Amino acid sequence: MGQYSNQYDMFKVKFVKESWLDNTVTNAEIHIEGYNIVRLDNSRNGGGVCVFIREDIAFSPRQDLHDDRLEALWIDILIPKTKTITIGTVYRPPKEASFLINFEEILNKLNQLNELYIVGDINKCLLHKKSSLCKNYMNILQMSNLKQLLCEPTRITENSKTLLDHVIVNSEDRVSQSGVIPIGLSDHFITYFTRKFERKTISDSGENLIKIRSTKNYNKEDFCKKLNDANWSELYLCREVNGTWAKRYFYFFLNEAAPKRDIKIKKHTEPWMTSEIIELNQKRDLLLNIYKKKKIVNIFITIIVNAEIKPRER
């Protein structure tokens, strides 16, 4: 599984619906390198959901939203200086009659001010919306200010094409792309969406100061050693992972290894110009200056040598 999933390492979060996992399967057996796993198994044959979250992302499972009547996982993604992002993965067994009632109850408990992204195998084709179940399902999404983004089949057989897997969001403007990848470990295709990365733009009025991390004196080995030697035992007593781990520990060592500093950006800077590109430009200019100085020194040495040789030739 790890070998297969590594083909899609650009995905920061990976959802698995109908995982078929139970207590006989350990996390080590389904481990994907570089990811943490959160899972909800089902005691019956089939079902279950799980989520793989990249290790550099802080998260908090929402145990308060757990409902034994619904196969669903809810997780808050914690990103610095960003409102909480709630993600969910849901599986509806094909003959589950009470799904809509239970699903609507959970939606009513969610904080609508948070960004919400739900990836689910609902086992109801949205290519044919005439059934009462489809109409009720779409009405619930509409009343909750949610929108289903996919419009192409997620499962294709010799006899049918169906859209059973859904991507549901409450902020469509924050999604740059979504779609279906016609490949998968089962007869369902992979579905995906990409959340927009927000970057502050440079205004047109005068010069602007932005903060960057200086890697001039950064040493990877020293940085890793300090992290390794630190006392992390206190973390086990804390519930708020993002605040404790990031602010007190990790950022303490990061600020030592690569401190922040202000740099000036001239107006009319292109929107694609990032702090990384700016720092690389500065390194380029520094190397160019060193080269020019060495070139001048070489020319000077050449003039002196020629001046010494000429008297001897006479």
Secondary structure, 3 states (H helix, E strand, C coil): CHHHHHHHCCCCEEEEECCCCCCCCCHHHHCCCCEEEEEECCCCCCCCEEEEEECCCEEEECHHHCCCCCEEEEEEEECCCCCCEEEEEEECCCCCCCHHHHHHHHHHHCCCCCEEEEEEECCCCCCCCCCHHHHHHHHHHHHCCCEECCCCCCEECCCCEECCEEEEECCHHHEEEEEEECCCCCCECEEEEEECCCCCCCCCCCCEEEEEECCCCCCHHHHHHHHHHCCCHHHHHCCCHHHHHHHHHHHHHHHHHCCEEEEEECCCCCCCCCHHHHHHHHHHHHHHHHHHHHHHHHHHHHHHHHHHHHHHHC
